[in-house]
Amino acid sequence: MQTRRRFKQTETLSDRLADQAARCREEARALAPGRRREMLLRQARQDETAMQIEMWLRSPGLRAPT
């Protein structure tokens, strides 16, 4: 049985999502309207939504269920 390779992330999840969203938007800006561009813009929106959810989950007002 193979063991999983584990590594420590050097950037926070929010930073990685922000970088990915920026790369997708930059690549989409260079493309003509079409399917690939729409997919990149959709991915950028999903990354931004994930950033907002991650920030909400880490907010101090959120409490664990009791």
N, C-alpha and C positions, 0 to 999 in steps of 0.2 A: 504494500500500500504506500502510495506516495504521500509525503507530508506537504502541507501548504507552505508556500513561501510567505513569510510575514515581514512587513516592513513598516516603519514609523513614518507617518506623513509629516513633511516638513512645513507645509502650508495648511492653514485652516480650511475647512470645507467651504466657508463663505468666500475665501480668496480664490480657491480653485474654481468655484462656480462662476464668480465674477470674471475671471480670466477666460473661461470657456465661453461665456455669453459675449464677451467683447470680441473674441476671435471669430465666433459665428457671425456676429453683426458686421465685422470688418470684411469677412469673406463674402457675405451676402451683398454688401455694398458694391463689390467689384463685379458681381454677376448681373446679367440681364434678367428681367422678370421671367420666371419659370418655376418648375417644380423644385429644382435644387435650392433656389433662393428661398422659396417658401419654407422648405424643410429646415434650412439654417435659421431663419427667423423664428420658426416654431421652437427649435431647440434653444435659442437664446431666451425666448419667453419662459420656457420651462425651467431653465437654469435660474432665471430671476425669481420665479415663483418658489423654487426650491430654496433660494437664499432667504426669502421672506418667511417661509415655514420654519427653516432652521433657526432664524433669529427669534421667532415666536416661541419655539420649543425651548430655547435657552434663556428666555426672559425670566427675570426674578419673580414675576407675578404668577407664573405657572407652578402649581404644586402637584406633588405625586398623590395618587389616589390613596385614601385611608380606609 
